[in-house]
């Protein structure tokens, strides 16, 4: 990667996280001519074995198709990021802290971390690096959703059923650098569109409104022990009413912050290349058990953030608070303590004016 007329150029990258999104990003970028290193945290090393055994990843569907060879497949973070400038983080939001702490000793000036997606993880990582005393010039950015709608179709095989298009919101932290980074990424991700800041991007992640609706099917999910499709089986008229109330509370927070107040369904029209009904038909049954990632990720990283921000700026979030409370009981976990709060993002002592200035300028 280099600079040309102020824009970023992507030549080499590391994809951090070897789930379905990591497989898709690594394979797609490799077939686009980028030298790609694929990294996974050591505790999830088994997810790399099929890629090592096959010598790469088979990707098919709506992205670039074919067999993609990778430059490196490793659990050694120092090797993974040594000779690259751009790091694409494709872990769950719950993995952002581990990635930050793992990368911290090996980061250098000019490294760019792009979270696919972020859920305001840019702020979390920036605070962790600051607390660890990392003084390198690191730029962090995030998308509103993963660029690929995908799942693992087999060992070292990924199926992409759709891309986030025509628009996938993106911002850097600080947002003053968004244009330079987005221009370089658009060669590979043309649907990227600049947002106001990373907090706007994080709060608009559609999953944080939809996925916790599994709450109303928790008895079936727990007793049936079968994969469950929320969009096909769980979104009844009564559940849609709760969904709409959560969405309204989210939009009230965005509006109070002076950010774009976009409904979840409007956002889906921007990030889905097909109609919502057509998209639902393609959805697999992917909720397995009451601690599936759709719940365990989006409640602490999404709902808790909305609740925490609401308390900070004076916006009531009774429906969101109820969902957090009930899932805390169901999972025997205090999600208010575990979750992504304004304190953990380093913004708790700011008013709205200073917060927006911080998000734009980084200071």
ZAMARGU-4260 file (C-alpha; in steps of 0.2 Angstrom, whole numbers, plus 5000, padded with zeros to 4 digits):
<rodrens>
0) 5000/5000/5000 | 5006/5018/4997 | 5000/5035/4994 | 4995/5043/4978 | 4988/5060/4978
5) 4983/5058/4996 | 4974/5041/4993 | 4978/5024/5000 | 4983/5010/4988 | 4980/4992/4994
10) 4994/4980/4989 | 4996/4969/5004 | 4985/4965/5019 | 4981/4954/5034 | 4964/4947/5037
15) 4962/4945/5056 | 4949/4932/5060 | 4945/4915/5050 | 4927/4913/5051 | 4915/4914/5036
20) 4918/4933/5034 | 4937/4931/5036 | 4937/4917/5023 | 4927/4928/5011 | 4938/4943/5013
25) 4954/4934/5011 | 4949/4924/4996 | 4940/4939/4987 | 4955/4950/4990 | 4967/4937/4985
30) 4958/4934/4968 | 4958/4953/4966 | 4977/4953/4966 | 4981/4958/4984 | 4994/4948/4994
35) 4984/4942/5009 | 4989/4935/5026 | 4976/4926/5035 | 4977/4926/5054 | 4967/4918/5068
40) 4969/4919/5087 | 4978/4904/5094 | 4963/4898/5103 | 4954/4896/5087 | 4968/4888/5077
45) 4957/4874/5072 | 4948/4885/5059 | 4964/4887/5050 | 4968/4869/5047 | 4957/4866/5032
50) 4964/4881/5024 | 4982/4875/5027 | 4977/4857/5021 | 4970/4863/5005 | 4982/4877/5002
55) 4969/4891/5000 | 4951/4894/5000 | 4937/4890/4987 | 4925/4905/4986 | 4909/4905/4975
60) 4894/4915/4973 | 4892/4934/4972 | 4910/4939/4975 | 4925/4934/4964 | 4925/4916/4962
65) 4938/4903/4961 | 4952/4895/4972 | 4962/4908/4981 | 4980/4905/4987 | 4985/4915/5002
70) 5003/4922/5006 | 5002/4916/5024 | 4990/4907/5035 | 4996/4909/5054 | 4992/4911/5072
75) 5008/4922/5074 | 5002/4940/5074 | 5019/4947/5072 | 5022/4938/5056 | 5004/4941/5050
80) 5005/4960/5051 | 5024/4963/5049 | 5025/4967/5030 | 5007/4974/5027 | 4999/4991/5030
85) 4981/4987/5031 | 4973/4975/5043 | 4955/4969/5040 | 4947/4963/5057 | 4933/4951/5053
90) 4931/4943/5071 | 4915/4945/5080 | 4913/4961/5089 | 4917/4952/5105 | 4934/4948/5098
95) 4939/4966/5095 | 4948/4968/5112 | 4958/4952/5110 | 4963/4958/5093 | 4969/4975/5100
100) 4979/4968/5114 | 4987/4955/5103 | 4992/4967/5089 | 4997/4981/5101 | 5016/4976/5103
105) 5018/4974/5084 | 5009/4989/5077 | 5019/5002/5068 | 5016/5020/5061 | 5005/5019/5046
110) 4995/5003/5050 | 4977/5004/5046 | 4964/4993/5055 | 4947/4991/5046 | 4934/4982/5056
115) 4921/4972/5045 | 4910/4978/5054 | 4913/4988/5069 | 4899/4991/5081 | 4909/5006/5087
120) 4924/4995/5090 | 4935/5008/5082 | 4933/5018/5098 | 4936/5003/5109 | 4952/4998/5100
125) 4958/5016/5101 | 4956/5017/5120 | 4964/5000/5123 | 4979/5005/5112 | 4980/5022/5122
130) 4979/5013/5139 | 4993/5001/5133 | 5004/5016/5129 | 5005/5013/5110 | 5010/5029/5103
135) 5011/5024/5085 | 5001/5033/5072 | 4987/5020/5069 | 4971/5024/5060 | 4956/5014/5063
140) 4940/5013/5053 | 4924/5002/5052 | 4909/4997/5041 | 4891/4997/5046 | 4890/4978/5040
145) 4901/4965/5034 | 4904/4967/5015 | 4899/4949/5012 | 4883/4940/5016 | 4891/4923/5017
150) 4893/4906/5027 | 4906/4892/5027 | 4900/4879/5014 | 4913/4866/5019 | 4931/4865/5024
155) 4940/4880/5017 | 4925/4884/5006 | 4914/4900/5008 | 4898/4904/4999 | 4894/4922/4996
160) 4875/4925/4993 | 4876/4943/4992 | 4887/4959/4994 | 4883/4974/5004 | 4877/4986/4991
165) 4873/4998/4984 | 4879/5007/5000 | 4889/5001/5015 | 4893/5016/5027 | 4911/5018/5032
170) 4921/5030/5043 | 4938/5031/5051 | 4942/5037/5068 | 4945/5051/5067 | 4933/5055/5053
175) 4944/5068/5046 | 4954/5054/5037 | 4939/5045/5030 | 4940/5051/5012 | 4958/5046/5010
180) 4955/5028/5016 | 4939/5026/5008 | 4946/5031/4991 | 4959/5017/4992 | 4947/5004/4998
185) 4934/5008/4984 | 4944/4998/4971 | 4939/4983/4980 | 4923/4988/4989 | 4915/5001/4978
190) 4899/5002/4989 | 4908/5010/5003 | 4900/5027/5007 | 4906/5040/5020 | 4897/5042/5036
195) 4898/5056/5049 | 4909/5046/5061 | 4912/5029/5068 | 4898/5031/5081 | 4885/5034/5068
200) 4892/5018/5059 | 4892/5008/5074 | 4874/5012/5080 | 4867/5009/5063 | 4873/4991/5062
205) 4857/4982/5058 | 4861/4967/5068 | 4859/4976/5085 | 4841/4979/5082 | 4836/4963/5073
210) 4846/4949/5082 | 4840/4951/5100 | 4822/4948/5094 | 4827/4929/5096 | 4822/4933/5114
215) 4804/4929/5109 | 4808/4912/5102 | 4820/4907/5116 | 4809/4893/5122 | 4809/4885/5105
220) 4827/4888/5102 | 4832/4880/5118 | 4820/4865/5117 | 4821/4860/5099 | 4840/4860/5098
225) 4837/4863/5079 | 4845/4877/5069 | 4832/4892/5069 | 4830/4905/5056 | 4825/4921/5065
230) 4819/4931/5049 | 4808/4916/5042 | 4802/4909/5059 | 4803/4922/5072 | 4797/4939/5065
235) 4779/4938/5069 | 4768/4954/5069 | 4770/4955/5088 | 4789/4954/5087 | 4789/4967/5073
240) 4781/4979/5086 | 4795/4976/5098 | 4808/4978/5084 | 4800/4994/5079 | 4801/5001/5097
245) 4819/4996/5098 | 4823/5004/5082 | 4814/5020/5087 | 4824/5021/5103 | 4840/5019/5092
250) 4835/5033/5080 | 4831/5044/5095 | 4849/5042/5101 | 4856/5046/5084 | 4845/5061/5082
255) 4850/5068/5099 | 4868/5066/5094 | 4865/5075/5078 | 4869/5060/5067 | 4859/5052/5053
260) 4843/5044/5061 | 4841/5030/5049 | 4828/5016/5052 | 4834/4998/5052 | 4823/4994/5037
265) 4828/5009/5027 | 4846/5004/5030 | 4843/4987/5024 | 4837/4994/5007 | 4854/5003/5006
270) 4865/4987/5010 | 4854/4974/5001 | 4856/4972/4982 | 4839/4963/4982 | 4822/4966/4991
275) 4820/4962/5009 | 4808/4948/5006 | 4820/4940/4993 | 4834/4941/5005 | 4824/4933/5019
280) 4821/4918/5007 | 4840/4916/5005 | 4843/4916/5024 | 4849/4900/5032 | 4844/4893/5049
285) 4859/4899/5059 | 4854/4902/5077 | 4859/4886/5086 | 4856/4887/5105 | 4852/4901/5116
290) 4870/4907/5117 | 4872/4909/5098 | 4882/4924/5092 | 4866/4932/5086 | 4862/4935/5105
295) 4879/4934/5114 | 4887/4947/5102 | 4873/4959/5098 | 4866/4961/5116 | 4882/4966/5125
300) 4890/4976/5110 | 4875/4984/5103 | 4860/4985/5115 | 4872/4989/5130 | 4880/5003/5119
305) 4863/5010/5115 | 4857/5010/5133 | 4873/5017/5139 | 4873/5031/5127 | 4855/5035/5131
310) 4859/5037/5149 | 4873/5048/5145 | 4864/5060/5134 | 4846/5059/5141 | 4837/5048/5130
315) 4826/5034/5138 | 4828/5016/5131 | 4815/5006/5141 | 4813/4992/5128 | 4832/4990/5125
320) 4835/4990/5144 | 4821/4976/5146 | 4830/4965/5132 | 4847/4967/5141 | 4839/4963/5158
325) 4830/4948/5152 | 4845/4941/5142 | 4856/4944/5157 | 4844/4933/5167 | 4843/4920/5153
330) 4862/4919/5151 | 4866/4922/5170 | 4878/4936/5164 | 4878/4954/5169 | 4878/4962/5152
335) 4878/4979/5158 | 4895/4975/5166 | 4902/4965/5152 | 4895/4975/5138 | 4902/4990/5127
340) 4898/5005/5137 | 4903/5023/5135 | 4916/5021/5149 | 4924/5007/5139 | 4924/5017/5123
345) 4932/5032/5133 | 4918/5044/5129 | 4909/5045/5146 | 4914/5062/5151 | 4910/5071/5135
350) 4895/5081/5131 | 4887/5080/5113 | 4898/5094/5106 | 4914/5088/5113 | 4910/5070/5108
355) 4907/5075/5090 | 4923/5085/5089 | 4933/5070/5097 | 4925/5059/5084 | 4930/5070/5070
360) 4947/5076/5075 | 4953/5062/5087 | 4956/5075/5102
</rodrens>
